[in-house]
Amino acid sequence: MIGMGAVVTRSVPDFHLAIGHPARSIGIVCRCGEPTARFDLAPEAFTASVICRACGLAYDVRAGRVTEVTPPAPVAA
Ligand SMILES: [Zn+2]
């Protein structure tokens, strides 16, 4: 997710929230749009398991790389 007015100069990893000029990652956003974690230090230093308060989806974060633990079920065609 990119903040309003942000100037993105390089790739933003999946589920990261990037703001500023130039844009930098400040946290993690759930698939539903709810911010779920904020980086205290550099994103590369962030490792945690986070659960969205709004929808309950779980994410595993290792050194800033976000993986969905409980991805939503695929929609039947
Ligand atoms: Zn959510």
N, CA, C, O and the ligand as a Tripos MOL2 file, in Angstrom:
@<TRIPOS>MOLECULE
protein
  309   307    78     0     0
PROTEIN
NO_CHARGES

@<TRIPOS>ATOM
      1 N           0.8600   -1.1760    0.0000 N.3       1 MET1
      2 CA          0.0000    0.0000    0.0000 C.3       1 MET1
      3 C           0.9030    1.2350    0.0000 C.2       1 MET1
      4 O           1.8990    1.2870    0.7220 O.2       1 MET1
      5 N           0.5440    2.2180   -0.8120 N.am      2 ILE2
      6 CA          1.3620    3.4170   -0.9580 C.3       2 ILE2
      7 C           0.5950    4.6130   -0.4030 C.2       2 ILE2
      8 O          -0.5660    4.8320   -0.7490 O.2       2 ILE2
      9 N           1.2500    5.3800    0.4570 N.am      3 GLY3
     10 CA          0.6080    6.5440    1.0420 C.3       3 GLY3
     11 C           0.3960    7.6500    0.0130 C.2       3 GLY3
     12 O           1.1340    7.7570   -0.9660 O.2       3 GLY3
     13 N          -0.6240    8.4680    0.2510 N.am      4 MET4
     14 CA         -0.9390    9.5690   -0.6440 C.3       4 MET4
     15 C           0.2510   10.5280   -0.7480 C.2       4 MET4
     16 O           0.7960   10.9590    0.2680 O.2       4 MET4
     17 N           0.6420   10.8530   -1.9620 N.am      5 GLY5
     18 CA          1.7270   11.7860   -2.1880 C.3       5 GLY5
     19 C           3.1100   11.1800   -2.0970 C.2       5 GLY5
     20 O           4.1070   11.8860   -2.2490 O.2       5 GLY5
     21 N           3.1850    9.8750   -1.8490 N.am      6 ALA6
     22 CA          4.4950    9.2200   -1.7350 C.3       6 ALA6
     23 C           5.1640    9.1710   -3.1040 C.2       6 ALA6
     24 O           4.4980    9.0460   -4.1310 O.2       6 ALA6
     25 N           6.4940    9.2720   -3.1010 N.am      7 VAL7
     26 CA          7.2650    9.1550   -4.3370 C.3       7 VAL7
     27 C           8.0530    7.8500   -4.2560 C.2       7 VAL7
     28 O           9.0470    7.7450   -3.5380 O.2       7 VAL7
     29 N           7.5730    6.8460   -5.0250 N.am      8 VAL8
     30 CA          8.1720    5.5070   -4.9770 C.3       8 VAL8
     31 C           9.3270    5.4510   -5.9640 C.2       8 VAL8
     32 O           9.1430    5.6470   -7.1650 O.2       8 VAL8
     33 N          10.5280    5.1790   -5.4420 N.am      9 THR9
     34 CA         11.7170    5.1590   -6.2940 C.3       9 THR9
     35 C          12.2840    3.7500   -6.4600 C.2       9 THR9
     36 O          13.1980    3.5390   -7.2570 O.2       9 THR9
     37 N          11.7490    2.7930   -5.7170 N.am     10 ARG10
     38 CA         12.1870    1.4090   -5.8770 C.3      10 ARG10
     39 C          11.0520    0.4830   -5.4900 C.2      10 ARG10
     40 O          10.0250    0.9200   -4.9700 O.2      10 ARG10
     41 N          11.2450   -0.8020   -5.7490 N.am     11 SER11
     42 CA         10.2020   -1.7910   -5.5390 C.3      11 SER11
     43 C           9.7610   -1.8350   -4.0690 C.2      11 SER11
     44 O          10.5910   -1.7580   -3.1640 O.2      11 SER11
     45 N           8.4510   -1.9610   -3.8450 N.am     12 VAL12
     46 CA          7.8920   -2.0830   -2.4970 C.3      12 VAL12
     47 C           7.4500   -3.5270   -2.3140 C.2      12 VAL12
     48 O           6.6370   -4.0220   -3.0940 O.2      12 VAL12
     49 N           7.9730   -4.2210   -1.2890 N.am     13 PRO13
     50 CA          7.6120   -5.6320   -1.0840 C.3      13 PRO13
     51 C           6.1230   -5.8120   -0.8090 C.2      13 PRO13
     52 O           5.4380   -4.8800   -0.3860 O.2      13 PRO13
     53 N           5.6360   -7.0290   -1.0560 N.am     14 ASP14
     54 CA          4.2310   -7.3540   -0.8050 C.3      14 ASP14
     55 C           3.8390   -7.0270    0.6310 C.2      14 ASP14
     56 O           4.5970   -7.2850    1.5670 O.2      14 ASP14
     57 N           2.6570   -6.4590    0.7930 N.am     15 PHE15
     58 CA          2.0380   -6.1600    2.0870 C.3      15 PHE15
     59 C           2.7290   -5.0430    2.8710 C.2      15 PHE15
     60 O           2.3460   -4.7790    4.0100 O.2      15 PHE15
     61 N           3.7260   -4.3880    2.3020 N.am     16 HIS16
     62 CA          4.3580   -3.2760    2.9990 C.3      16 HIS16
     63 C           3.5410   -2.0000    2.7920 C.2      16 HIS16
     64 O           2.8660   -1.8310    1.7760 O.2      16 HIS16
     65 N           3.6210   -1.1150    3.7740 N.am     17 LEU17
     66 CA          3.0310    0.2190    3.6740 C.3      17 LEU17
     67 C           4.1790    1.2060    3.4970 C.2      17 LEU17
     68 O           5.0430    1.3200    4.3670 O.2      17 LEU17
     69 N           4.1920    1.9170    2.3740 N.am     18 ALA18
     70 CA          5.2870    2.8430    2.0710 C.3      18 ALA18
     71 C           4.7440    4.2600    1.9790 C.2      18 ALA18
     72 O           3.7380    4.5150    1.3180 O.2      18 ALA18
     73 N           5.4300    5.1790    2.6570 N.am     19 ILE19
     74 CA          5.0390    6.5930    2.6070 C.3      19 ILE19
     75 C           6.2860    7.4520    2.4610 C.2      19 ILE19
     76 O           7.4010    6.9810    2.6850 O.2      19 ILE19
     77 N           6.0980    8.6930    2.0910 N.am     20 GLY20
     78 CA          7.1740    9.6700    2.1160 C.3      20 GLY20
     79 C           7.7890    9.9700    0.7690 C.2      20 GLY20
     80 O           7.3690    9.4530   -0.2660 O.2      20 GLY20
     81 N           8.8090   10.8310    0.8150 N.am     21 HIS21
     82 CA          9.4830   11.3190   -0.3910 C.3      21 HIS21
     83 C          10.9800   11.3060   -0.1390 C.2      21 HIS21
     84 O          11.4720   12.2620    0.4610 O.2      21 HIS21
     85 N          11.7350   10.3140   -0.5420 N.am     22 PRO22
     86 CA         11.2640    9.1140   -1.2540 C.3      22 PRO22
     87 C          10.5430    8.1460   -0.3230 C.2      22 PRO22
     88 O          10.7580    8.1540    0.8900 O.2      22 PRO22
     89 N           9.6840    7.3110   -0.9080 N.am     23 ALA23
     90 CA          8.8910    6.3760   -0.1060 C.3      23 ALA23
     91 C           9.7780    5.3600    0.5830 C.2      23 ALA23
     92 O          10.7460    4.8540    0.0150 O.2      23 ALA23
     93 N           9.4130    5.0720    1.8420 N.am     24 ARG24
     94 CA         10.0870    3.9800    2.5520 C.3      24 ARG24
     95 C           9.0290    3.2050    3.3230 C.2      24 ARG24
     96 O           7.9890    3.7430    3.7020 O.2      24 ARG24
     97 N           9.3220    1.9170    3.5470 N.am     25 SER25
     98 CA          8.3730    1.0480    4.2320 C.3      25 SER25
     99 C           8.3350    1.3950    5.7110 C.2      25 SER25
    100 O           9.3740    1.4930    6.3630 O.2      25 SER25
    101 N           7.1220    1.5810    6.2370 N.am     26 ILE26
    102 CA          6.9840    1.8810    7.6680 C.3      26 ILE26
    103 C           6.2060    0.8060    8.4060 C.2      26 ILE26
    104 O           6.1300    0.8290    9.6350 O.2      26 ILE26
    105 N           5.6240   -0.1430    7.6650 N.am     27 GLY27
    106 CA          4.8560   -1.1670    8.3410 C.3      27 GLY27
    107 C           4.2440   -2.1560    7.3750 C.2      27 GLY27
    108 O           4.5890   -2.2040    6.1950 O.2      27 GLY27
    109 N           3.3170   -2.9520    7.9150 N.am     28 ILE28
    110 CA          2.6760   -4.0130    7.1510 C.3      28 ILE28
    111 C           1.1770   -3.7840    7.1430 C.2      28 ILE28
    112 O           0.5850   -3.4010    8.1520 O.2      28 ILE28
    113 N           0.5750   -4.0220    5.9890 N.am     29 VAL29
    114 CA         -0.8620   -3.8450    5.8280 C.3      29 VAL29
    115 C          -1.4790   -5.1840    5.4570 C.2      29 VAL29
    116 O          -0.9600   -5.9030    4.6040 O.2      29 VAL29
    117 N          -2.5900   -5.5100    6.1040 N.am     30 CYS30
    118 CA         -3.3190   -6.7480    5.8170 C.3      30 CYS30
    119 C          -3.9480   -6.6800    4.4350 C.2      30 CYS30
    120 O          -4.1080   -5.6040    3.8570 O.2      30 CYS30
    121 N          -4.2970   -7.8380    3.9240 N.am     31 ARG31
    122 CA         -5.0120   -7.9370    2.6510 C.3      31 ARG31
    123 C          -6.3030   -7.1200    2.6800 C.2      31 ARG31
    124 O          -6.7410   -6.6190    1.6440 O.2      31 ARG31
    125 N          -6.9180   -6.9800    3.8670 N.am     32 CYS32
    126 CA         -8.1770   -6.2430    3.9950 C.3      32 CYS32
    127 C          -7.9580   -4.7310    4.0560 C.2      32 CYS32
    128 O          -8.9200   -3.9640    4.0160 O.2      32 CYS32
    129 N          -6.6820   -4.2950    4.1540 N.am     33 GLY33
    130 CA         -6.4010   -2.8680    4.1740 C.3      33 GLY33
    131 C          -6.0660   -2.3220    5.5420 C.2      33 GLY33
    132 O          -5.6910   -1.1560    5.6680 O.2      33 GLY33
    133 N          -6.1940   -3.1400    6.5680 N.am     34 GLU34
    134 CA         -5.9220   -2.7000    7.9360 C.3      34 GLU34
    135 C          -4.4150   -2.7660    8.2280 C.2      34 GLU34
    136 O          -3.7980   -3.8080    8.0030 O.2      34 GLU34
    137 N          -3.8100   -1.6750    8.7260 N.am     35 PRO35
    138 CA         -2.4050   -1.7580    9.1550 C.3      35 PRO35
    139 C          -2.2790   -2.7410   10.3110 C.2      35 PRO35
    140 O          -3.0300   -2.6510   11.2820 O.2      35 PRO35
    141 N          -1.3290   -3.6870   10.2190 N.am     36 THR36
    142 CA         -1.2260   -4.7250   11.2410 C.3      36 THR36
    143 C           0.0620   -4.6350   12.0520 C.2      36 THR36
    144 O           0.1260   -5.1780   13.1550 O.2      36 THR36
    145 N           1.0760   -3.9720   11.5390 N.am     37 ALA37
    146 CA          2.3370   -3.8480   12.2820 C.3      37 ALA37
    147 C           3.0820   -2.6230   11.7880 C.2      37 ALA37
    148 O           2.9450   -2.2080   10.6370 O.2      37 ALA37
    149 N           3.8770   -2.0510   12.6900 N.am     38 ARG38
    150 CA          4.6830   -0.8960   12.3310 C.3      38 ARG38
    151 C           6.1400   -1.2270   12.6140 C.2      38 ARG38
    152 O           6.4640   -1.7770   13.6660 O.2      38 ARG38
    153 N           7.0230   -0.8890   11.6670 N.am     39 PHE39
    154 CA          8.4420   -1.1780   11.8470 C.3      39 PHE39
    155 C           9.0440   -0.1750   12.8240 C.2      39 PHE39
    156 O           8.9870    1.0340   12.6020 O.2      39 PHE39
    157 N           9.6260   -0.6960   13.9180 N.am     40 ASP40
    158 CA         10.3220    0.1740   14.8610 C.3      40 ASP40
    159 C          11.6800    0.5680   14.3090 C.2      40 ASP40
    160 O          12.1380    1.6970   14.4880 O.2      40 ASP40
    161 N          12.3250   -0.3930   13.6250 N.am     41 LEU41
    162 CA         13.6480   -0.1750   13.0460 C.3      41 LEU41
    163 C          13.5320   -0.3640   11.5360 C.2      41 LEU41
    164 O          12.4630   -0.1640   10.9590 O.2      41 LEU41
    165 N          14.6210   -0.7440   10.9120 N.am     42 ALA42
    166 CA         14.5740   -1.0140    9.4790 C.3      42 ALA42
    167 C          13.6870   -2.2320    9.2240 C.2      42 ALA42
    168 O          13.6450   -3.1420   10.0520 O.2      42 ALA42
    169 N          12.9710   -2.2660    8.0830 N.am     43 PRO43
    170 CA         12.1190   -3.4170    7.7680 C.3      43 PRO43
    171 C          12.8910   -4.7270    7.8030 C.2      43 PRO43
    172 O          12.3350   -5.7600    8.1770 O.2      43 PRO43
    173 N          14.1790   -4.7010    7.4140 N.am     44 GLU44
    174 CA         14.9960   -5.9240    7.3800 C.3      44 GLU44
    175 C          15.2110   -6.4700    8.7920 C.2      44 GLU44
    176 O          15.5470   -7.6430    8.9530 O.2      44 GLU44
    177 N          15.0220   -5.6340    9.8140 N.am     45 ALA45
    178 CA         15.2390   -6.0570   11.1960 C.3      45 ALA45
    179 C          13.9530   -6.5580   11.8510 C.2      45 ALA45
    180 O          13.9600   -6.9390   13.0210 O.2      45 ALA45
    181 N          12.8410   -6.5590   11.0930 N.am     46 PHE46
    182 CA         11.5440   -6.9030   11.6660 C.3      46 PHE46
    183 C          11.2050   -8.3650   11.4210 C.2      46 PHE46
    184 O          11.0940   -8.7940   10.2720 O.2      46 PHE46
    185 N          11.0400   -9.1320   12.4940 N.am     47 THR47
    186 CA         10.6240  -10.5260   12.4040 C.3      47 THR47
    187 C           9.5560  -10.7530   13.4690 C.2      47 THR47
    188 O           9.7920  -10.5220   14.6550 O.2      47 THR47
    189 N           8.3740  -11.2090   13.0370 N.am     48 ALA48
    190 CA          7.2750  -11.4100   13.9770 C.3      48 ALA48
    191 C           6.1440  -12.1750   13.3040 C.2      48 ALA48
    192 O           6.0830  -12.2930   12.0800 O.2      48 ALA48
    193 N           5.2640  -12.6820   14.1320 N.am     49 SER49
    194 CA          4.0010  -13.2150   13.6390 C.3      49 SER49
    195 C           2.9320  -12.1870   13.9820 C.2      49 SER49
    196 O           2.8170  -11.7620   15.1310 O.2      49 SER49
    197 N           2.1540  -11.7900   12.9860 N.am     50 VAL50
    198 CA          1.1310  -10.7760   13.2330 C.3      50 VAL50
    199 C          -0.2200  -11.2920   12.7650 C.2      50 VAL50
    200 O          -0.3200  -12.0480   11.7990 O.2      50 VAL50
    201 N          -1.2540  -10.8630   13.4770 N.am     51 ILE51
    202 CA         -2.6270  -11.2280   13.1370 C.3      51 ILE51
    203 C          -3.4280   -9.9400   12.9990 C.2      51 ILE51
    204 O          -3.3590   -9.0560   13.8530 O.2      51 ILE51
    205 N          -4.1770   -9.8490   11.9280 N.am     52 CYS52
    206 CA         -4.9880   -8.6560   11.6880 C.3      52 CYS52
    207 C          -6.1210   -8.5820   12.7080 C.2      52 CYS52
    208 O          -6.8530   -9.5510   12.9080 O.2      52 CYS52
    209 N          -6.2550   -7.4240   13.3480 N.am     53 ARG53
    210 CA         -7.3180   -7.2470   14.3300 C.3      53 ARG53
    211 C          -8.6820   -7.1560   13.6670 C.2      53 ARG53
    212 O          -9.7010   -7.4750   14.2800 O.2      53 ARG53
    213 N          -8.6990   -6.7200   12.4110 N.am     54 ALA54
    214 CA         -9.9700   -6.4960   11.7350 C.3      54 ALA54
    215 C         -10.5720   -7.7750   11.1630 C.2      54 ALA54
    216 O         -11.7770   -8.0010   11.2790 O.2      54 ALA54
    217 N          -9.7310   -8.6190   10.5410 N.am     55 CYS55
    218 CA        -10.2900   -9.7820    9.8450 C.3      55 CYS55
    219 C          -9.7120  -11.1140   10.3160 C.2      55 CYS55
    220 O         -10.2590  -12.1620    9.9730 O.2      55 CYS55
    221 N          -8.6300  -11.1110   11.0860 N.am     56 GLY56
    222 CA         -8.1060  -12.3430   11.6510 C.3      56 GLY56
    223 C          -7.0930  -13.0760   10.7920 C.2      56 GLY56
    224 O          -6.5810  -14.1110   11.2190 O.2      56 GLY56
    225 N          -6.7780  -12.5840    9.5920 N.am     57 LEU57
    226 CA         -5.7570  -13.2400    8.7740 C.3      57 LEU57
    227 C          -4.4080  -13.1280    9.4690 C.2      57 LEU57
    228 O          -4.0910  -12.1090   10.0830 O.2      57 LEU57
    229 N          -3.6050  -14.2130    9.3590 N.am     58 ALA58
    230 CA         -2.3050  -14.2640   10.0260 C.3      58 ALA58
    231 C          -1.1800  -14.1340    9.0130 C.2      58 ALA58
    232 O          -1.2690  -14.6170    7.8840 O.2      58 ALA58
    233 N          -0.1250  -13.4690    9.4480 N.am     59 TYR59
    234 CA          1.0440  -13.2580    8.5930 C.3      59 TYR59
    235 C           2.2970  -13.5990    9.3790 C.2      59 TYR59
    236 O           2.3800  -13.3770   10.5870 O.2      59 TYR59
    237 N           3.2740  -14.1470    8.6580 N.am     60 ASP60
    238 CA          4.5680  -14.4480    9.2340 C.3      60 ASP60
    239 C           5.5710  -13.5060    8.5700 C.2      60 ASP60
    240 O           5.6760  -13.4650    7.3440 O.2      60 ASP60
    241 N           6.2990  -12.7570    9.3790 N.am     61 VAL61
    242 CA          7.2470  -11.7880    8.8400 C.3      61 VAL61
    243 C           8.6510  -12.1970    9.2560 C.2      61 VAL61
    244 O           8.9440  -12.3070   10.4460 O.2      61 VAL61
    245 N           9.5170  -12.4210    8.2750 N.am     62 ARG62
    246 CA         10.9100  -12.7920    8.5400 C.3      62 ARG62
    247 C          11.7880  -11.7720    7.8430 C.2      62 ARG62
    248 O          11.8120  -11.6940    6.6150 O.2      62 ARG62
    249 N          12.5120  -10.9890    8.6350 N.am     63 ALA63
    250 CA         13.4270   -9.9810    8.0950 C.3      63 ALA63
    251 C          12.7240   -9.0850    7.0770 C.2      63 ALA63
    252 O          13.2910   -8.7390    6.0410 O.2      63 ALA63
    253 N          11.4780   -8.7170    7.3880 N.am     64 GLY64
    254 CA         10.7420   -7.8060    6.5290 C.3      64 GLY64
    255 C           9.9940   -8.4690    5.3920 C.2      64 GLY64
    256 O           9.2040   -7.8100    4.7160 O.2      64 GLY64
    257 N          10.2210   -9.7710    5.1570 N.am     65 ARG65
    258 CA          9.5230  -10.4760    4.0880 C.3      65 ARG65
    259 C           8.2330  -11.0680    4.6410 C.2      65 ARG65
    260 O           8.2690  -11.8390    5.6000 O.2      65 ARG65
    261 N           7.0950  -10.7160    4.0500 N.am     66 VAL66
    262 CA          5.7910  -11.0920    4.5860 C.3      66 VAL66
    263 C           5.2360  -12.3070    3.8480 C.2      66 VAL66
    264 O           5.2110  -12.3450    2.6180 O.2      66 VAL66
    265 N           4.7880  -13.3090    4.6280 N.am     67 THR67
    266 CA          4.1460  -14.4940    4.0600 C.3      67 THR67
    267 C           2.7930  -14.6520    4.7230 C.2      67 THR67
    268 O           2.6640  -14.5160    5.9400 O.2      67 THR67
    269 N           1.7770  -14.9410    3.9090 N.am     68 GLU68
    270 CA          0.4480  -15.1850    4.4670 C.3      68 GLU68
    271 C           0.3980  -16.5730    5.0800 C.2      68 GLU68
    272 O           0.7340  -17.5550    4.4180 O.2      68 GLU68
    273 N          -0.0200  -16.6670    6.3420 N.am     69 VAL69
    274 CA         -0.1660  -17.9570    7.0110 C.3      69 VAL69
    275 C          -1.5210  -18.5580    6.6840 C.2      69 VAL69
    276 O          -1.6480  -19.7670    6.4910 O.2      69 VAL69
    277 N          -2.5210  -17.7120    6.6260 N.am     70 THR70
    278 CA         -3.8770  -18.1630    6.3210 C.3      70 THR70
    279 C          -4.4140  -17.3640    5.1470 C.2      70 THR70
    280 O          -5.2220  -16.4540    5.3330 O.2      70 THR70
    281 N          -3.9640  -17.7010    3.9160 N.am     71 PRO71
    282 CA         -4.4890  -16.9660    2.7760 C.3      71 PRO71
    283 C          -5.9840  -17.2320    2.6060 C.2      71 PRO71
    284 O          -6.4560  -18.3240    2.9200 O.2      71 PRO71
    285 N          -6.7130  -16.2690    2.1250 N.am     72 PRO72
    286 CA         -8.1460  -16.4650    1.9290 C.3      72 PRO72
    287 C          -8.4180  -17.6180    0.9610 C.2      72 PRO72
    288 O          -7.6250  -17.8690    0.0530 O.2      72 PRO72
    289 N          -9.5240  -18.3070    1.1540 N.am     73 ALA73
    290 CA         -9.8850  -19.4160    0.2760 C.3      73 ALA73
    291 C         -10.1180  -18.8930   -1.1380 C.2      73 ALA73
    292 O         -10.6820  -17.8140   -1.3180 O.2      73 ALA73
    293 N          -9.6810  -19.6610   -2.1470 N.am     74 PRO74
    294 CA         -9.9150  -19.2240   -3.5220 C.3      74 PRO74
    295 C         -11.4110  -19.2060   -3.8460 C.2      74 PRO74
    296 O         -12.1750  -20.0190   -3.3260 O.2      74 PRO74
    297 N         -11.8110  -18.2960   -4.6870 N.am     75 VAL75
    298 CA        -13.2130  -18.1650   -5.0640 C.3      75 VAL75
    299 C         -13.5280  -19.1910   -6.1560 C.2      75 VAL75
    300 O         -12.8390  -19.2540   -7.1750 O.2      75 VAL75
    301 N         -14.5670  -19.9890   -5.9380 N.am     76 ALA76
    302 CA        -14.9580  -21.0060   -6.9180 C.3      76 ALA76
    303 C         -15.4700  -20.3280   -8.1760 C.2      76 ALA76
    304 O         -16.1830  -19.3260   -8.1110 O.2      76 ALA76
    305 N         -15.0970  -20.8900   -9.3330 N.am     77 ALA77
    306 CA        -15.5020  -20.3070  -10.6110 C.3      77 ALA77
    307 C         -16.8910  -20.7510  -11.0200 C.2      77 ALA77
    308 O         -17.3830  -20.3490  -12.0740 O.2      77 ALA77
    309 ZN         -7.2800   -7.9080    7.7670 Zn       78 ZN78
@<TRIPOS>BOND
     1     1     2 1
     2     2     3 1
     3     3     4 2
     4     3     5 am
     5     5     6 1
     6     6     7 1
     7     7     8 2
     8     7     9 am
     9     9    10 1
    10    10    11 1
    11    11    12 2
    12    11    13 am
    13    13    14 1
    14    14    15 1
    15    15    16 2
    16    15    17 am
    17    17    18 1
    18    18    19 1
    19    19    20 2
    20    19    21 am
    21    21    22 1
    22    22    23 1
    23    23    24 2
    24    23    25 am
    25    25    26 1
    26    26    27 1
    27    27    28 2
    28    27    29 am
    29    29    30 1
    30    30    31 1
    31    31    32 2
    32    31    33 am
    33    33    34 1
    34    34    35 1
    35    35    36 2
    36    35    37 am
    37    37    38 1
    38    38    39 1
    39    39    40 2
    40    39    41 am
    41    41    42 1
    42    42    43 1
    43    43    44 2
    44    43    45 am
    45    45    46 1
    46    46    47 1
    47    47    48 2
    48    47    49 am
    49    49    50 1
    50    50    51 1
    51    51    52 2
    52    51    53 am
    53    53    54 1
    54    54    55 1
    55    55    56 2
    56    55    57 am
    57    57    58 1
    58    58    59 1
    59    59    60 2
    60    59    61 am
    61    61    62 1
    62    62    63 1
    63    63    64 2
    64    63    65 am
    65    65    66 1
    66    66    67 1
    67    67    68 2
    68    67    69 am
    69    69    70 1
    70    70    71 1
    71    71    72 2
    72    71    73 am
    73    73    74 1
    74    74    75 1
    75    75    76 2
    76    75    77 am
    77    77    78 1
    78    78    79 1
    79    79    80 2
    80    79    81 am
    81    81    82 1
    82    82    83 1
    83    83    84 2
    84    83    85 am
    85    85    86 1
    86    86    87 1
    87    87    88 2
    88    87    89 am
    89    89    90 1
    90    90    91 1
    91    91    92 2
    92    91    93 am
    93    93    94 1
    94    94    95 1
    95    95    96 2
    96    95    97 am
    97    97    98 1
    98    98    99 1
    99    99   100 2
   100    99   101 am
   101   101   102 1
   102   102   103 1
   103   103   104 2
   104   103   105 am
   105   105   106 1
   106   106   107 1
   107   107   108 2
   108   107   109 am
   109   109   110 1
   110   110   111 1
   111   111   112 2
   112   111   113 am
   113   113   114 1
   114   114   115 1
   115   115   116 2
   116   115   117 am
   117   117   118 1
   118   118   119 1
   119   119   120 2
   120   119   121 am
   121   121   122 1
   122   122   123 1
   123   123   124 2
   124   123   125 am
   125   125   126 1
   126   126   127 1
   127   127   128 2
   128   127   129 am
   129   129   130 1
   130   130   131 1
   131   131   132 2
   132   131   133 am
   133   133   134 1
   134   134   135 1
   135   135   136 2
   136   135   137 am
   137   137   138 1
   138   138   139 1
   139   139   140 2
   140   139   141 am
   141   141   142 1
   142   142   143 1
   143   143   144 2
   144   143   145 am
   145   145   146 1
   146   146   147 1
   147   147   148 2
   148   147   149 am
   149   149   150 1
   150   150   151 1
   151   151   152 2
   152   151   153 am
   153   153   154 1
   154   154   155 1
   155   155   156 2
   156   155   157 am
   157   157   158 1
   158   158   159 1
   159   159   160 2
   160   159   161 am
   161   161   162 1
   162   162   163 1
   163   163   164 2
   164   163   165 am
   165   165   166 1
   166   166   167 1
   167   167   168 2
   168   167   169 am
   169   169   170 1
   170   170   171 1
   171   171   172 2
   172   171   173 am
   173   173   174 1
   174   174   175 1
   175   175   176 2
   176   175   177 am
   177   177   178 1
   178   178   179 1
   179   179   180 2
   180   179   181 am
   181   181   182 1
   182   182   183 1
   183   183   184 2
   184   183   185 am
   185   185   186 1
   186   186   187 1
   187   187   188 2
   188   187   189 am
   189   189   190 1
   190   190   191 1
   191   191   192 2
   192   191   193 am
   193   193   194 1
   194   194   195 1
   195   195   196 2
   196   195   197 am
   197   197   198 1
   198   198   199 1
   199   199   200 2
   200   199   201 am
   201   201   202 1
   202   202   203 1
   203   203   204 2
   204   203   205 am
   205   205   206 1
   206   206   207 1
   207   207   208 2
   208   207   209 am
   209   209   210 1
   210   210   211 1
   211   211   212 2
   212   211   213 am
   213   213   214 1
   214   214   215 1
   215   215   216 2
   216   215   217 am
   217   217   218 1
   218   218   219 1
   219   219   220 2
   220   219   221 am
   221   221   222 1
   222   222   223 1
   223   223   224 2
   224   223   225 am
   225   225   226 1
   226   226   227 1
   227   227   228 2
   228   227   229 am
   229   229   230 1
   230   230   231 1
   231   231   232 2
   232   231   233 am
   233   233   234 1
   234   234   235 1
   235   235   236 2
   236   235   237 am
   237   237   238 1
   238   238   239 1
   239   239   240 2
   240   239   241 am
   241   241   242 1
   242   242   243 1
   243   243   244 2
   244   243   245 am
   245   245   246 1
   246   246   247 1
   247   247   248 2
   248   247   249 am
   249   249   250 1
   250   250   251 1
   251   251   252 2
   252   251   253 am
   253   253   254 1
   254   254   255 1
   255   255   256 2
   256   255   257 am
   257   257   258 1
   258   258   259 1
   259   259   260 2
   260   259   261 am
   261   261   262 1
   262   262   263 1
   263   263   264 2
   264   263   265 am
   265   265   266 1
   266   266   267 1
   267   267   268 2
   268   267   269 am
   269   269   270 1
   270   270   271 1
   271   271   272 2
   272   271   273 am
   273   273   274 1
   274   274   275 1
   275   275   276 2
   276   275   277 am
   277   277   278 1
   278   278   279 1
   279   279   280 2
   280   279   281 am
   281   281   282 1
   282   282   283 1
   283   283   284 2
   284   283   285 am
   285   285   286 1
   286   286   287 1
   287   287   288 2
   288   287   289 am
   289   289   290 1
   290   290   291 1
   291   291   292 2
   292   291   293 am
   293   293   294 1
   294   294   295 1
   295   295   296 2
   296   295   297 am
   297   297   298 1
   298   298   299 1
   299   299   300 2
   300   299   301 am
   301   301   302 1
   302   302   303 1
   303   303   304 2
   304   303   305 am
   305   305   306 1
   306   306   307 1
   307   307   308 2
@<TRIPOS>SUBSTRUCTURE
     1 MET1         2 RESIDUE 1 A MET
     2 ILE2         6 RESIDUE 1 A ILE
     3 GLY3        10 RESIDUE 1 A GLY
     4 MET4        14 RESIDUE 1 A MET
     5 GLY5        18 RESIDUE 1 A GLY
     6 ALA6        22 RESIDUE 1 A ALA
     7 VAL7        26 RESIDUE 1 A VAL
     8 VAL8        30 RESIDUE 1 A VAL
     9 THR9        34 RESIDUE 1 A THR
    10 ARG10       38 RESIDUE 1 A ARG
    11 SER11       42 RESIDUE 1 A SER
    12 VAL12       46 RESIDUE 1 A VAL
    13 PRO13       50 RESIDUE 1 A PRO
    14 ASP14       54 RESIDUE 1 A ASP
    15 PHE15       58 RESIDUE 1 A PHE
    16 HIS16       62 RESIDUE 1 A HIS
    17 LEU17       66 RESIDUE 1 A LEU
    18 ALA18       70 RESIDUE 1 A ALA
    19 ILE19       74 RESIDUE 1 A ILE
    20 GLY20       78 RESIDUE 1 A GLY
    21 HIS21       82 RESIDUE 1 A HIS
    22 PRO22       86 RESIDUE 1 A PRO
    23 ALA23       90 RESIDUE 1 A ALA
    24 ARG24       94 RESIDUE 1 A ARG
    25 SER25       98 RESIDUE 1 A SER
    26 ILE26      102 RESIDUE 1 A ILE
    27 GLY27      106 RESIDUE 1 A GLY
    28 ILE28      110 RESIDUE 1 A ILE
    29 VAL29      114 RESIDUE 1 A VAL
    30 CYS30      118 RESIDUE 1 A CYS
    31 ARG31      122 RESIDUE 1 A ARG
    32 CYS32      126 RESIDUE 1 A CYS
    33 GLY33      130 RESIDUE 1 A GLY
    34 GLU34      134 RESIDUE 1 A GLU
    35 PRO35      138 RESIDUE 1 A PRO
    36 THR36      142 RESIDUE 1 A THR
    37 ALA37      146 RESIDUE 1 A ALA
    38 ARG38      150 RESIDUE 1 A ARG
    39 PHE39      154 RESIDUE 1 A PHE
    40 ASP40      158 RESIDUE 1 A ASP
    41 LEU41      162 RESIDUE 1 A LEU
    42 ALA42      166 RESIDUE 1 A ALA
    43 PRO43      170 RESIDUE 1 A PRO
    44 GLU44      174 RESIDUE 1 A GLU
    45 ALA45      178 RESIDUE 1 A ALA
    46 PHE46      182 RESIDUE 1 A PHE
    47 THR47      186 RESIDUE 1 A THR
    48 ALA48      190 RESIDUE 1 A ALA
    49 SER49      194 RESIDUE 1 A SER
    50 VAL50      198 RESIDUE 1 A VAL
    51 ILE51      202 RESIDUE 1 A ILE
    52 CYS52      206 RESIDUE 1 A CYS
    53 ARG53      210 RESIDUE 1 A ARG
    54 ALA54      214 RESIDUE 1 A ALA
    55 CYS55      218 RESIDUE 1 A CYS
    56 GLY56      222 RESIDUE 1 A GLY
    57 LEU57      226 RESIDUE 1 A LEU
    58 ALA58      230 RESIDUE 1 A ALA
    59 TYR59      234 RESIDUE 1 A TYR
    60 ASP60      238 RESIDUE 1 A ASP
    61 VAL61      242 RESIDUE 1 A VAL
    62 ARG62      246 RESIDUE 1 A ARG
    63 ALA63      250 RESIDUE 1 A ALA
    64 GLY64      254 RESIDUE 1 A GLY
    65 ARG65      258 RESIDUE 1 A ARG
    66 VAL66      262 RESIDUE 1 A VAL
    67 THR67      266 RESIDUE 1 A THR
    68 GLU68      270 RESIDUE 1 A GLU
    69 VAL69      274 RESIDUE 1 A VAL
    70 THR70      278 RESIDUE 1 A THR
    71 PRO71      282 RESIDUE 1 A PRO
    72 PRO72      286 RESIDUE 1 A PRO
    73 ALA73      290 RESIDUE 1 A ALA
    74 PRO74      294 RESIDUE 1 A PRO
    75 VAL75      298 RESIDUE 1 A VAL
    76 ALA76      302 RESIDUE 1 A ALA
    77 ALA77      306 RESIDUE 1 A ALA
    78 ZN78       309 GROUP 0 **** ****
